[in-house]
Amino acid sequence: MATKEFAKHGYNGAKVDAIAARTSTTRRMVYYYFGGKEKLYIAVLEQEYAKIRAHEAGLQLSLLEPEQAIRRLAEATFDYDHANPEFVRLVAIENIHHARHLSKSAKIRRVNATIISTIKEILERGRRRGVFRAGMRAVDVHMLMSALCFFHVSNLYTFGVIFRRNFLSPQVRQTHKRLVADFIVHLLKQR
């Protein structure tokens, strides 16, 4: 419930009383368990990042050929962002705050290191097999993949109005998911 409150109203607009009411507890108990609004917000961010990392781990990408693994990761990221718009909103909100709260997390780097090591392993396998070119860093691939998938959720309403297109339609989503995966694979295969 805290996730919904922070995603809907942002850090500044979220009310601990509203969170307490939604969870059938009291403001005092929220403060007792979390130590304050900021610590609760940080816990929410950590939880949401842990969810996407767990989802990625469940893809078993190490069992797939490198190109298939990257394609699967890109498609899964696209689908995850669409299925979890609150995650996208929370990340956007925290970026508005210049990661001020996230930088206070003791575990956020550790939680997110898994995706970088996963991509690094896929890239190395792809290079050894002559499928992917050298010179691409895992963090850069992750950033690009995240950007393409994230944008499709974070900007779907503005793009929809400006370009008079329903970005939520199943056909448009499938087309864009394929474009994202194709783009990432093409970039990695460029010589």
Secondary structure, DSSP 8 states (H G I E B T S, - for coil): -HHHHHHHHHHHH--HHHHHHHTTS-HHHHHHHHSSHHHHHHHHHHHHHHHHHHHHHTT-GGGS-HHHHHHHHHHHHHHHHHH-HHHHHHHHHHHHTTTTTGGG-SSHHHHHHHHHHHHHHHHHHHHHTTSS-S---HHHHHHHHHHHHHHHHHTHHHHHHHHT--TTSHHHHHHHHHHHHHHHHHHHH--
